[in-house]
Amino acid sequence: MRDDAALRRGHPEGRADGMLDVLLLLAPDPETDPEAGERLARQLRAEIAELDIESVHTAPGGMAPDSAKGADAITVGAIVVALSASGGVFTALIETVRDWLERTSARHRVSLTVDGDTIELERASAAERRDLIDSYIRRHTGS
C-alpha cells in the first residue's frame, strides 16, 4: 500500500504488490519563468505517461522548501510515477527522463527518489551520466 505521507516527505516506498513509486522533482533552469516551468513539468509528465506504467500524477502537497513563499518550480514539478519493479519499465523511465533533459537547451535538473534513494540528473557528460544511471538502475532492479 502506498504511503502518501512518505511521498509528501519525498520518500516513496516500494509496494507489496511488486510496484515501485518513484518521485520525480523537476527543477527548471533558474532563468525559467514559473509559467514555462509548469509547461516543462506537463511536457515531462506527458512523455512519462506514454510508458507502460501504472500511473503518473502530480505529487500531493508539493515539495516546497521551508523558506519558499508560494508555489515554485520544484512544487510544480513534483511527479509521482507508479510502475512495475520488473520488466525494464524502471530503466525506460530513467531513459525517458535522460532523453528529455538532453533535448532541452537549458540547465534543468530532475531528481528521482525510490525508497529514500535519490539520483539527480542534469547536463553531465554522457559517460558520467551513463555510469551514474547504470549504478542507480542496478540498485533498484537487482540486475
N, CA, C and O atoms as a GROMACS GRO file, in nm:
protein
  572
    1MET      N    1   0.083  -0.118   0.000
    1MET     CA    2   0.000   0.000   0.000
    1MET      C    3   0.088   0.125   0.000
    1MET      O    4   0.185   0.131   0.075
    2ARG      N    5   0.056   0.221  -0.080
    2ARG     CA    6   0.137   0.343  -0.092
    2ARG      C    7   0.119   0.429   0.032
    2ARG      O    8   0.008   0.443   0.084
    3ASP      N    9   0.230   0.486   0.080
    3ASP     CA   10   0.228   0.572   0.197
    3ASP      C   11   0.234   0.717   0.149
    3ASP      O   12   0.343   0.768   0.122
    4ASP      N   13   0.115   0.784   0.137
    4ASP     CA   14   0.113   0.920   0.085
    4ASP      C   15   0.192   1.017   0.173
    4ASP      O   16   0.250   1.113   0.122
    5ALA      N   17   0.195   0.993   0.304
    5ALA     CA   18   0.275   1.080   0.392
    5ALA      C   19   0.422   1.068   0.356
    5ALA      O   20   0.495   1.167   0.357
    6ALA      N   21   0.467   0.947   0.325
    6ALA     CA   22   0.607   0.929   0.286
    6ALA      C   23   0.634   0.999   0.153
    6ALA      O   24   0.742   1.056   0.134
    7LEU      N   25   0.537   0.995   0.062
    7LEU     CA   26   0.556   1.064  -0.066
    7LEU      C   27   0.568   1.214  -0.045
    7LEU      O   28   0.652   1.279  -0.108
    8ARG      N   29   0.487   1.271   0.045
    8ARG     CA   30   0.495   1.414   0.071
    8ARG      C   31   0.629   1.452   0.133
    8ARG      O   32   0.678   1.563   0.112
    9ARG      N   33   0.687   1.360   0.210
    9ARG     CA   34   0.818   1.387   0.268
    9ARG      C   35   0.929   1.363   0.166
    9ARG      O   36   1.045   1.391   0.194
   10GLY      N   37   0.894   1.312   0.047
   10GLY     CA   38   0.995   1.289  -0.056
   10GLY      C   39   1.058   1.152  -0.049
   10GLY      O   40   1.167   1.131  -0.102
   11HIS      N   41   0.991   1.055   0.016
   11HIS     CA   42   1.045   0.921   0.030
   11HIS      C   43   0.945   0.818  -0.017
   11HIS      O   44   0.878   0.755   0.066
   12PRO      N   45   0.932   0.799  -0.149
   12PRO     CA   46   0.840   0.698  -0.198
   12PRO      C   47   0.883   0.559  -0.148
   12PRO      O   48   1.002   0.534  -0.127
   13GLU      N   49   0.788   0.473  -0.128
   13GLU     CA   50   0.817   0.340  -0.076
   13GLU      C   51   0.787   0.235  -0.182
   13GLU      O   52   0.699   0.252  -0.266
   14GLY      N   53   0.864   0.124  -0.177
   14GLY     CA   54   0.831   0.008  -0.257
   14GLY      C   55   0.698  -0.047  -0.206
   14GLY      O   56   0.661  -0.022  -0.091
   15ARG      N   57   0.626  -0.120  -0.290
   15ARG     CA   58   0.495  -0.168  -0.250
   15ARG      C   59   0.495  -0.320  -0.247
   15ARG      O   60   0.573  -0.384  -0.318
   16ALA      N   61   0.408  -0.376  -0.166
   16ALA     CA   62   0.398  -0.521  -0.151
   16ALA      C   63   0.354  -0.588  -0.281
   16ALA      O   64   0.380  -0.706  -0.300
   17ASP      N   65   0.288  -0.514  -0.370
   17ASP     CA   66   0.237  -0.574  -0.494
   17ASP      C   67   0.341  -0.576  -0.606
   17ASP      O   68   0.306  -0.601  -0.722
   18GLY      N   69   0.469  -0.550  -0.574
   18GLY     CA   70   0.574  -0.555  -0.675
   18GLY      C   71   0.586  -0.428  -0.757
   18GLY      O   72   0.658  -0.424  -0.856
   19MET      N   73   0.515  -0.324  -0.715
   19MET     CA   74   0.521  -0.197  -0.786
   19MET      C   75   0.618  -0.104  -0.714
   19MET      O   76   0.644  -0.120  -0.595
   20LEU      N   77   0.672  -0.008  -0.787
   20LEU     CA   78   0.757   0.096  -0.731
   20LEU      C   79   0.686   0.229  -0.747
   20LEU      O   80   0.624   0.256  -0.851
   21ASP      N   81   0.695   0.312  -0.645
   21ASP     CA   82   0.651   0.451  -0.657
   21ASP      C   83   0.778   0.534  -0.666
   21ASP      O   84   0.864   0.529  -0.578
   22VAL      N   85   0.791   0.610  -0.774
   22VAL     CA   86   0.909   0.693  -0.799
   22VAL      C   87   0.866   0.838  -0.793
   22VAL      O   88   0.771   0.879  -0.860
   23LEU      N   89   0.936   0.916  -0.711
   23LEU     CA   90   0.910   1.060  -0.703
   23LEU      C   91   1.010   1.132  -0.792
   23LEU      O   92   1.131   1.116  -0.774
   24LEU      N   93   0.960   1.210  -0.888
   24LEU     CA   94   1.045   1.292  -0.973
   24LEU      C   95   1.025   1.437  -0.935
   24LEU      O   96   0.912   1.483  -0.921
   25LEU      N   97   1.133   1.508  -0.917
   25LEU     CA   98   1.126   1.652  -0.892
   25LEU      C   99   1.198   1.723  -1.005
   25LEU      O  100   1.317   1.702  -1.028
   26LEU      N  101   1.126   1.807  -1.076
   26LEU     CA  102   1.182   1.886  -1.184
   26LEU      C  103   1.222   2.021  -1.128
   26LEU      O  104   1.138   2.094  -1.074
   27ALA      N  105   1.349   2.054  -1.141
   27ALA     CA  106   1.398   2.187  -1.103
   27ALA      C  107   1.441   2.257  -1.232
   27ALA      O  108   1.553   2.236  -1.280
   28PRO      N  109   1.353   2.339  -1.288
   28PRO     CA  110   1.388   2.407  -1.412
   28PRO      C  111   1.507   2.501  -1.393
   28PRO      O  112   1.540   2.542  -1.281
   29ASP      N  113   1.570   2.533  -1.502
   29ASP     CA  114   1.678   2.631  -1.503
   29ASP      C  115   1.631   2.753  -1.424
   29ASP      O  116   1.518   2.798  -1.442
   30PRO      N  117   1.717   2.808  -1.338
   30PRO     CA  118   1.677   2.924  -1.257
   30PRO      C  119   1.628   3.044  -1.340
   30PRO      O  120   1.556   3.129  -1.289
   31GLU      N  121   1.667   3.050  -1.466
   31GLU     CA  122   1.624   3.161  -1.552
   31GLU      C  123   1.487   3.135  -1.616
   31GLU      O  124   1.436   3.220  -1.690
   32THR      N  125   1.428   3.019  -1.589
   32THR     CA  126   1.298   2.984  -1.646
   32THR      C  127   1.186   3.047  -1.563
   32THR      O  128   1.187   3.037  -1.440
   33ASP      N  129   1.090   3.113  -1.629
   33ASP     CA  130   0.979   3.174  -1.554
   33ASP      C  131   0.882   3.064  -1.509
   33ASP      O  132   0.881   2.955  -1.567
   34PRO      N  133   0.802   3.091  -1.405
   34PRO     CA  134   0.713   2.989  -1.348
   34PRO      C  135   0.617   2.926  -1.449
   34PRO      O  136   0.593   2.806  -1.445
   35GLU      N  137   0.563   3.006  -1.539
   35GLU     CA  138   0.471   2.952  -1.640
   35GLU      C  139   0.542   2.852  -1.730
   35GLU      O  140   0.486   2.747  -1.762
   36ALA      N  141   0.663   2.884  -1.773
   36ALA     CA  142   0.741   2.791  -1.856
   36ALA      C  143   0.777   2.667  -1.776
   36ALA      O  144   0.781   2.557  -1.831
   37GLY      N  145   0.804   2.682  -1.645
   37GLY     CA  146   0.832   2.567  -1.559
   37GLY      C  147   0.715   2.472  -1.552
   37GLY      O  148   0.732   2.350  -1.555
   38GLU      N  149   0.595   2.527  -1.544
   38GLU     CA  150   0.474   2.443  -1.543
   38GLU      C  151   0.459   2.369  -1.675
   38GLU      O  152   0.424   2.251  -1.677
   39ARG      N  153   0.486   2.438  -1.786
   39ARG     CA  154   0.479   2.373  -1.918
   39ARG      C  155   0.579   2.259  -1.927
   39ARG      O  156   0.547   2.152  -1.978
   40LEU      N  157   0.701   2.281  -1.876
   40LEU     CA  158   0.804   2.177  -1.878
   40LEU      C  159   0.758   2.054  -1.799
   40LEU      O  160   0.776   1.940  -1.843
   41ALA      N  161   0.699   2.079  -1.681
   41ALA     CA  162   0.652   1.967  -1.598
   41ALA      C  163   0.542   1.889  -1.669
   41ALA      O  164   0.542   1.766  -1.666
   42ARG      N  165   0.448   1.959  -1.733
   42ARG     CA  166   0.342   1.891  -1.807
   42ARG      C  167   0.399   1.811  -1.923
   42ARG      O  168   0.355   1.699  -1.950
   43GLN      N  169   0.496   1.868  -1.991
   43GLN     CA  170   0.560   1.801  -2.104
   43GLN      C  171   0.629   1.671  -2.059
   43GLN      O  172   0.612   1.567  -2.122
   44LEU      N  173   0.705   1.679  -1.951
   44LEU     CA  174   0.774   1.560  -1.898
   44LEU      C  175   0.672   1.456  -1.853
   44LEU      O  176   0.687   1.338  -1.882
   45ARG      N  177   0.568   1.499  -1.782
   45ARG     CA  178   0.464   1.408  -1.735
   45ARG      C  179   0.396   1.338  -1.853
   45ARG      O  180   0.366   1.219  -1.845
   46ALA      N  181   0.371   1.410  -1.961
   46ALA     CA  182   0.308   1.351  -2.080
   46ALA      C  183   0.397   1.245  -2.144
   46ALA      O  184   0.349   1.140  -2.187
   47GLU      N  185   0.527   1.272  -2.150
   47GLU     CA  186   0.619   1.172  -2.207
   47GLU      C  187   0.625   1.048  -2.120
   47GLU      O  188   0.630   0.936  -2.171
   48ILE      N  189   0.624   1.066  -1.989
   48ILE     CA  190   0.626   0.953  -1.896
   48ILE      C  191   0.498   0.872  -1.909
   48ILE      O  192   0.501   0.749  -1.901
   49ALA      N  193   0.385   0.939  -1.927
   49ALA     CA  194   0.255   0.872  -1.938
   49ALA      C  195   0.249   0.777  -2.057
   49ALA      O  196   0.168   0.685  -2.058
   50GLU      N  197   0.334   0.799  -2.157
   50GLU     CA  198   0.336   0.711  -2.274
   50GLU      C  199   0.404   0.577  -2.247
   50GLU      O  200   0.395   0.486  -2.329
   51LEU      N  201   0.473   0.566  -2.134
   51LEU     CA  202   0.541   0.442  -2.098
   51LEU      C  203   0.441   0.341  -2.043
   51LEU      O  204   0.326   0.376  -2.014
   52ASP      N  205   0.483   0.216  -2.030
   52ASP     CA  206   0.399   0.110  -1.975
   52ASP      C  207   0.401   0.116  -1.823
   52ASP      O  208   0.458   0.030  -1.756
   53ILE      N  209   0.338   0.221  -1.768
   53ILE     CA  210   0.337   0.244  -1.624
   53ILE      C  211   0.196   0.228  -1.570
   53ILE      O  212   0.099   0.227  -1.645
   54GLU      N  213   0.187   0.215  -1.438
   54GLU     CA  214   0.057   0.205  -1.372
   54GLU      C  215  -0.012   0.341  -1.368
   54GLU      O  216  -0.129   0.353  -1.404
   55SER      N  217   0.061   0.445  -1.323
   55SER     CA  218   0.003   0.579  -1.315
   55SER      C  219   0.112   0.684  -1.306
   55SER      O  220   0.227   0.655  -1.271
   56VAL      N  221   0.075   0.807  -1.339
   56VAL     CA  222   0.162   0.924  -1.324
   56VAL      C  223   0.072   1.040  -1.283
   56VAL      O  224  -0.030   1.065  -1.345
   57HIS      N  225   0.113   1.110  -1.176
   57HIS     CA  226   0.033   1.224  -1.130
   57HIS      C  227   0.121   1.321  -1.052
   57HIS      O  228   0.231   1.288  -1.010
   58THR      N  229   0.069   1.440  -1.034
   58THR     CA  230   0.139   1.541  -0.957
   58THR      C  231   0.140   1.497  -0.811
   58THR      O  232   0.039   1.448  -0.760
   59ALA      N  233   0.253   1.515  -0.743
   59ALA     CA  234   0.265   1.474  -0.603
   59ALA      C  235   0.170   1.555  -0.516
   59ALA      O  236   0.154   1.675  -0.536
   60PRO      N  237   0.107   1.489  -0.420
   60PRO     CA  238   0.016   1.561  -0.331
   60PRO      C  239   0.092   1.657  -0.240
   60PRO      O  240   0.194   1.620  -0.182
   61GLY      N  241   0.043   1.777  -0.228
   61GLY     CA  242   0.103   1.872  -0.135
   61GLY      C  243   0.229   1.941  -0.182
   61GLY      O  244   0.275   2.034  -0.116
   62GLY      N  245   0.286   1.898  -0.294
   62GLY     CA  246   0.406   1.963  -0.345
   62GLY      C  247   0.528   1.938  -0.259
   62GLY      O  248   0.519   1.867  -0.159
   63MET      N  249   0.639   1.995  -0.296
   63MET     CA  250   0.765   1.971  -0.228
   63MET      C  251   0.838   2.101  -0.198
   63MET      O  252   0.961   2.105  -0.201
   64ALA      N  253   0.765   2.206  -0.169
   64ALA     CA  254   0.828   2.337  -0.149
   64ALA      C  255   0.919   2.336  -0.027
   64ALA      O  256   0.883   2.282   0.077
   65PRO      N  257   1.037   2.396  -0.040
   65PRO     CA  258   1.124   2.407   0.076
   65PRO      C  259   1.061   2.496   0.183
   65PRO      O  260   0.972   2.576   0.153
   66ASP      N  261   1.107   2.482   0.309
   66ASP     CA  262   1.052   2.560   0.420
   66ASP      C  263   1.054   2.710   0.394
   66ASP      O  264   0.964   2.782   0.436
   67SER      N  265   1.158   2.757   0.325
   67SER     CA  266   1.174   2.901   0.303
   67SER      C  267   1.094   2.953   0.184
   67SER      O  268   1.094   3.074   0.159
   68ALA      N  269   1.027   2.864   0.110
   68ALA     CA  270   0.956   2.906  -0.011
   68ALA      C  271   0.833   2.990   0.024
   68ALA      O  272   0.768   2.968   0.126
   69LYS      N  273   0.804   3.085  -0.063
   69LYS     CA  274   0.684   3.169  -0.049
   69LYS      C  275   0.593   3.137  -0.167
   69LYS      O  276   0.612   3.189  -0.276
   70GLY      N  277   0.494   3.052  -0.144
   70GLY     CA  278   0.403   3.014  -0.250
   70GLY      C  279   0.462   2.905  -0.337
   70GLY      O  280   0.563   2.844  -0.303
   71ALA      N  281   0.396   2.880  -0.451
   71ALA     CA  282   0.441   2.774  -0.541
   71ALA      C  283   0.570   2.816  -0.609
   71ALA      O  284   0.589   2.933  -0.644
   72ASP      N  285   0.656   2.721  -0.628
   72ASP     CA  286   0.779   2.745  -0.702
   72ASP      C  287   0.796   2.635  -0.805
   72ASP      O  288   0.711   2.546  -0.816
   73ALA      N  289   0.904   2.640  -0.880
   73ALA     CA  290   0.925   2.544  -0.987
   73ALA      C  291   0.934   2.401  -0.934
   73ALA      O  292   0.888   2.308  -1.000
   74ILE      N  293   0.992   2.382  -0.817
   74ILE     CA  294   1.004   2.248  -0.762
   74ILE      C  295   0.866   2.195  -0.726
   74ILE      O  296   0.836   2.079  -0.755
   75THR      N  297   0.782   2.275  -0.665
   75THR     CA  298   0.648   2.232  -0.629
   75THR      C  299   0.570   2.192  -0.754
   75THR      O  300   0.506   2.088  -0.757
   76VAL      N  301   0.577   2.273  -0.856
   76VAL     CA  302   0.506   2.247  -0.980
   76VAL      C  303   0.558   2.120  -1.046
   76VAL      O  304   0.481   2.048  -1.111
   77GLY      N  305   0.687   2.092  -1.030
   77GLY     CA  306   0.748   1.978  -1.098
   77GLY      C  307   0.758   1.852  -1.016
   77GLY      O  308   0.842   1.768  -1.046
   78ALA      N  309   0.675   1.834  -0.911
   78ALA     CA  310   0.678   1.712  -0.831
   78ALA      C  311   0.581   1.611  -0.892
   78ALA      O  312   0.460   1.635  -0.896
   79ILE      N  313   0.633   1.499  -0.940
   79ILE     CA  314   0.555   1.398  -1.012
   79ILE      C  315   0.577   1.263  -0.946
   79ILE      O  316   0.690   1.228  -0.912
   80VAL      N  317   0.470   1.187  -0.927
   80VAL     CA  318   0.481   1.051  -0.874
   80VAL      C  319   0.445   0.954  -0.986
   80VAL      O  320   0.342   0.968  -1.051
   81VAL      N  321   0.532   0.855  -1.006
   81VAL     CA  322   0.510   0.754  -1.109
   81VAL      C  323   0.504   0.618  -1.040
   81VAL      O  324   0.595   0.581  -0.966
   82ALA      N  325   0.397   0.543  -1.064
   82ALA     CA  326   0.385   0.405  -1.014
   82ALA      C  327   0.411   0.312  -1.132
   82ALA      O  328   0.349   0.326  -1.237
   83LEU      N  329   0.503   0.218  -1.112
   83LEU     CA  330   0.540   0.129  -1.220
   83LEU      C  331   0.581  -0.007  -1.166
   83LEU      O  332   0.607  -0.021  -1.046
   84SER      N  333   0.586  -0.104  -1.253
   84SER     CA  334   0.628  -0.238  -1.215
   84SER      C  335   0.776  -0.237  -1.182
   84SER      O  336   0.855  -0.173  -1.251
   85ALA      N  337   0.814  -0.310  -1.076
   85ALA     CA  338   0.955  -0.318  -1.037
   85ALA      C  339   1.033  -0.409  -1.131
   85ALA      O  340   1.156  -0.413  -1.124
   86SER      N  341   0.964  -0.481  -1.217
   86SER     CA  342   1.032  -0.571  -1.311
   86SER      C  343   0.994  -0.536  -1.454
   86SER      O  344   0.908  -0.452  -1.478
   87GLY      N  345   1.058  -0.601  -1.547
   87GLY     CA  346   1.021  -0.586  -1.687
   87GLY      C  347   1.085  -0.468  -1.759
   87GLY      O  348   1.046  -0.439  -1.872
   88GLY      N  349   1.179  -0.401  -1.698
   88GLY     CA  350   1.251  -0.294  -1.766
   88GLY      C  351   1.181  -0.160  -1.769
   88GLY      O  352   1.231  -0.067  -1.832
   89VAL      N  353   1.067  -0.146  -1.703
   89VAL     CA  354   0.993  -0.019  -1.706
   89VAL      C  355   1.070   0.089  -1.632
   89VAL      O  356   1.071   0.205  -1.675
   90PHE      N  357   1.135   0.052  -1.521
   90PHE     CA  358   1.213   0.150  -1.445
   90PHE      C  359   1.326   0.206  -1.531
   90PHE      O  360   1.350   0.327  -1.532
   91THR      N  361   1.394   0.118  -1.603
   91THR     CA  362   1.501   0.161  -1.693
   91THR      C  363   1.445   0.253  -1.801
   91THR      O  364   1.507   0.354  -1.835
   92ALA      N  365   1.329   0.218  -1.856
   92ALA     CA  366   1.266   0.302  -1.959
   92ALA      C  367   1.231   0.440  -1.903
   92ALA      O  368   1.245   0.540  -1.973
   93LEU      N  369   1.185   0.446  -1.778
   93LEU     CA  370   1.154   0.574  -1.715
   93LEU      C  371   1.279   0.661  -1.707
   93LEU      O  372   1.277   0.779  -1.744
   94ILE      N  373   1.388   0.603  -1.660
   94ILE     CA  374   1.512   0.680  -1.646
   94ILE      C  375   1.563   0.725  -1.782
   94ILE      O  376   1.609   0.838  -1.796
   95GLU      N  377   1.555   0.639  -1.881
   95GLU     CA  378   1.598   0.677  -2.016
   95GLU      C  379   1.510   0.789  -2.073
   95GLU      O  380   1.560   0.877  -2.141
   96THR      N  381   1.381   0.786  -2.045
   96THR     CA  382   1.290   0.891  -2.092
   96THR      C  383   1.329   1.025  -2.030
   96THR      O  384   1.334   1.126  -2.100
   97VAL      N  385   1.355   1.026  -1.899
   97VAL     CA  386   1.396   1.150  -1.832
   97VAL      C  387   1.529   1.199  -1.888
   97VAL      O  388   1.545   1.318  -1.917
   98ARG      N  389   1.622   1.108  -1.904
   98ARG     CA  390   1.754   1.145  -1.958
   98ARG      C  391   1.741   1.204  -2.098
   98ARG      O  392   1.801   1.307  -2.128
   99ASP      N  393   1.664   1.139  -2.184
   99ASP     CA  394   1.644   1.189  -2.320
   99ASP      C  395   1.577   1.326  -2.319
   99ASP      O  396   1.614   1.415  -2.396
  100TRP      N  397   1.477   1.343  -2.231
  100TRP     CA  398   1.408   1.471  -2.220
  100TRP      C  399   1.506   1.580  -2.182
  100TRP      O  400   1.504   1.689  -2.240
  101LEU      N  401   1.593   1.553  -2.086
  101LEU     CA  402   1.693   1.651  -2.044
  101LEU      C  403   1.789   1.686  -2.158
  101LEU      O  404   1.824   1.802  -2.176
  102GLU      N  405   1.829   1.586  -2.234
  102GLU     CA  406   1.922   1.609  -2.346
  102GLU      C  407   1.860   1.695  -2.454
  102GLU      O  408   1.931   1.769  -2.523
  103ARG      N  409   1.727   1.687  -2.472
  103ARG     CA  410   1.661   1.766  -2.576
  103ARG      C  411   1.640   1.910  -2.535
  103ARG      O  412   1.615   1.995  -2.621
  104THR      N  413   1.649   1.940  -2.407
  104THR     CA  414   1.630   2.078  -2.362
  104THR      C  415   1.763   2.151  -2.368
  104THR      O  416   1.869   2.092  -2.344
  105SER      N  417   1.758   2.277  -2.398
  105SER     CA  418   1.883   2.353  -2.410
  105SER      C  419   1.920   2.422  -2.279
  105SER      O  420   2.032   2.472  -2.266
  106ALA      N  421   1.829   2.426  -2.184
  106ALA     CA  422   1.855   2.495  -2.057
  106ALA      C  423   1.917   2.400  -1.954
  106ALA      O  424   1.938   2.282  -1.982
  107ARG      N  425   1.945   2.452  -1.836
  107ARG     CA  426   2.009   2.376  -1.730
  107ARG      C  427   1.906   2.322  -1.631
  107ARG      O  428   1.912   2.354  -1.512
  108HIS      N  429   1.813   2.242  -1.679
  108HIS     CA  430   1.713   2.182  -1.592
  108HIS      C  431   1.775   2.062  -1.520
  108HIS      O  432   1.870   2.001  -1.568
  109ARG      N  433   1.718   2.030  -1.402
  109ARG     CA  434   1.760   1.912  -1.327
  109ARG      C  435   1.635   1.832  -1.289
  109ARG      O  436   1.530   1.889  -1.262
  110VAL      N  437   1.650   1.700  -1.288
  110VAL     CA  438   1.543   1.614  -1.242
  110VAL      C  439   1.602   1.517  -1.141
  110VAL      O  440   1.702   1.450  -1.169
  111SER      N  441   1.541   1.511  -1.023
  111SER     CA  442   1.583   1.410  -0.926
  111SER      C  443   1.476   1.303  -0.920
  111SER      O  444   1.356   1.332  -0.929
  112LEU      N  445   1.520   1.178  -0.904
  112LEU     CA  446   1.430   1.064  -0.890
  112LEU      C  447   1.459   1.000  -0.756
  112LEU      O  448   1.575   0.978  -0.721
  113THR      N  449   1.354   0.969  -0.680
  113THR     CA  450   1.370   0.907  -0.549
  113THR      C  451   1.288   0.779  -0.543
  113THR      O  452   1.169   0.778  -0.574
  114VAL      N  453   1.354   0.670  -0.502
  114VAL     CA  454   1.290   0.542  -0.480
  114VAL      C  455   1.337   0.494  -0.343
  114VAL      O  456   1.457   0.482  -0.318
  115ASP      N  457   1.244   0.466  -0.254
  115ASP     CA  458   1.276   0.416  -0.120
  115ASP      C  459   1.383   0.500  -0.051
  115ASP      O  460   1.473   0.444   0.013
  116GLY      N  461   1.376   0.630  -0.064
  116GLY     CA  462   1.472   0.719   0.002
  116GLY      C  463   1.605   0.734  -0.069
  116GLY      O  464   1.690   0.810  -0.023
  117ASP      N  465   1.625   0.664  -0.180
  117ASP     CA  466   1.749   0.672  -0.258
  117ASP      C  467   1.724   0.766  -0.376
  117ASP      O  468   1.638   0.742  -0.459
  118THR      N  469   1.802   0.875  -0.382
  118THR     CA  470   1.779   0.979  -0.482
  118THR      C  471   1.896   0.988  -0.579
  118THR      O  472   2.013   0.978  -0.540
  119ILE      N  473   1.862   1.006  -0.705
  119ILE     CA  474   1.961   1.033  -0.809
  119ILE      C  475   1.919   1.165  -0.874
  119ILE      O  476   1.800   1.188  -0.897
  120GLU      N  477   2.016   1.250  -0.902
  120GLU     CA  478   1.986   1.377  -0.968
  120GLU      C  479   2.049   1.375  -1.107
  120GLU      O  480   2.169   1.352  -1.122
  121LEU      N  481   1.965   1.400  -1.207
  121LEU     CA  482   2.011   1.402  -1.345
  121LEU      C  483   2.015   1.545  -1.395
  121LEU      O  484   1.920   1.622  -1.374
  122GLU      N  485   2.122   1.580  -1.458
  122GLU     CA  486   2.134   1.710  -1.522
  122GLU      C  487   2.227   1.695  -1.639
  122GLU      O  488   2.260   1.583  -1.680
  123ARG      N  489   2.270   1.804  -1.693
  123ARG     CA  490   2.355   1.801  -1.812
  123ARG      C  491   2.499   1.770  -1.773
  123ARG      O  492   2.583   1.858  -1.767
  124ALA      N  493   2.525   1.641  -1.747
  124ALA     CA  494   2.661   1.593  -1.722
  124ALA      C  495   2.713   1.534  -1.852
  124ALA      O  496   2.640   1.525  -1.951
  125SER      N  497   2.839   1.494  -1.852
  125SER     CA  498   2.891   1.429  -1.973
  125SER      C  499   2.818   1.297  -1.991
  125SER      O  500   2.765   1.240  -1.895
  126ALA      N  501   2.816   1.248  -2.113
  126ALA     CA  502   2.746   1.123  -2.142
  126ALA      C  503   2.801   1.008  -2.059
  126ALA      O  504   2.723   0.926  -2.009
  127ALA      N  505   2.932   1.000  -2.044
  127ALA     CA  506   2.992   0.890  -1.968
  127ALA      C  507   2.957   0.900  -1.819
  127ALA      O  508   2.925   0.799  -1.756
  128GLU      N  509   2.961   1.021  -1.763
  128GLU     CA  510   2.926   1.039  -1.622
  128GLU      C  511   2.780   1.002  -1.597
  128GLU      O  512   2.748   0.932  -1.501
  129ARG      N  513   2.695   1.047  -1.684
  129ARG     CA  514   2.552   1.020  -1.671
  129ARG      C  515   2.525   0.870  -1.684
  129ARG      O  516   2.447   0.814  -1.606
  130ARG      N  517   2.589   0.804  -1.780
  130ARG     CA  518   2.569   0.661  -1.802
  130ARG      C  519   2.612   0.581  -1.680
  130ARG      O  520   2.539   0.491  -1.636
  131ASP      N  521   2.728   0.611  -1.623
  131ASP     CA  522   2.777   0.538  -1.506
  131ASP      C  523   2.683   0.558  -1.387
  131ASP      O  524   2.651   0.462  -1.317
  132LEU      N  525   2.640   0.680  -1.364
  132LEU     CA  526   2.551   0.712  -1.254
  132LEU      C  527   2.418   0.641  -1.269
  132LEU      O  528   2.366   0.582  -1.174
  133ILE      N  529   2.362   0.645  -1.388
  133ILE     CA  530   2.232   0.583  -1.415
  133ILE      C  531   2.242   0.431  -1.404
  133ILE      O  532   2.154   0.368  -1.345
  134ASP      N  533   2.346   0.372  -1.460
  134ASP     CA  534   2.362   0.226  -1.453
  134ASP      C  535   2.368   0.178  -1.309
  134ASP      O  536   2.305   0.078  -1.274
  135SER      N  537   2.442   0.249  -1.226
  135SER     CA  538   2.454   0.212  -1.085
  135SER      C  539   2.318   0.224  -1.015
  135SER      O  540   2.281   0.136  -0.937
  136TYR      N  541   2.245   0.330  -1.042
  136TYR     CA  542   2.114   0.352  -0.979
  136TYR      C  543   2.016   0.244  -1.022
  136TYR      O  544   1.942   0.191  -0.939
  137ILE      N  545   2.014   0.212  -1.150
  137ILE     CA  546   1.924   0.108  -1.201
  137ILE      C  547   1.955  -0.026  -1.134
  137ILE      O  548   1.864  -0.098  -1.094
  138ARG      N  549   2.084  -0.062  -1.122
  138ARG     CA  550   2.121  -0.188  -1.059
  138ARG      C  551   2.070  -0.195  -0.914
  138ARG      O  552   2.026  -0.300  -0.869
  139ARG      N  553   2.076  -0.082  -0.842
  139ARG     CA  554   2.030  -0.080  -0.703
  139ARG      C  555   1.881  -0.108  -0.692
  139ARG      O  556   1.836  -0.162  -0.591
  140HIS      N  557   1.803  -0.071  -0.794
  140HIS     CA  558   1.658  -0.082  -0.783
  140HIS      C  559   1.596  -0.190  -0.868
  140HIS      O  560   1.474  -0.210  -0.865
  141THR      N  561   1.677  -0.261  -0.944
  141THR     CA  562   1.623  -0.372  -1.023
  141THR      C  563   1.691  -0.504  -0.990
  141THR      O  564   1.645  -0.610  -1.031
  142GLY      N  565   1.800  -0.497  -0.916
  142GLY     CA  566   1.872  -0.619  -0.880
  142GLY      C  567   1.951  -0.678  -0.993
  142GLY      O  568   1.997  -0.792  -0.983
  143SER      N  569   1.969  -0.603  -1.103
  143SER     CA  570   2.047  -0.656  -1.216
  143SER      C  571   2.182  -0.592  -1.226
  143SER      O  572   2.260  -0.625  -1.315
   0.00000   0.00000   0.00000
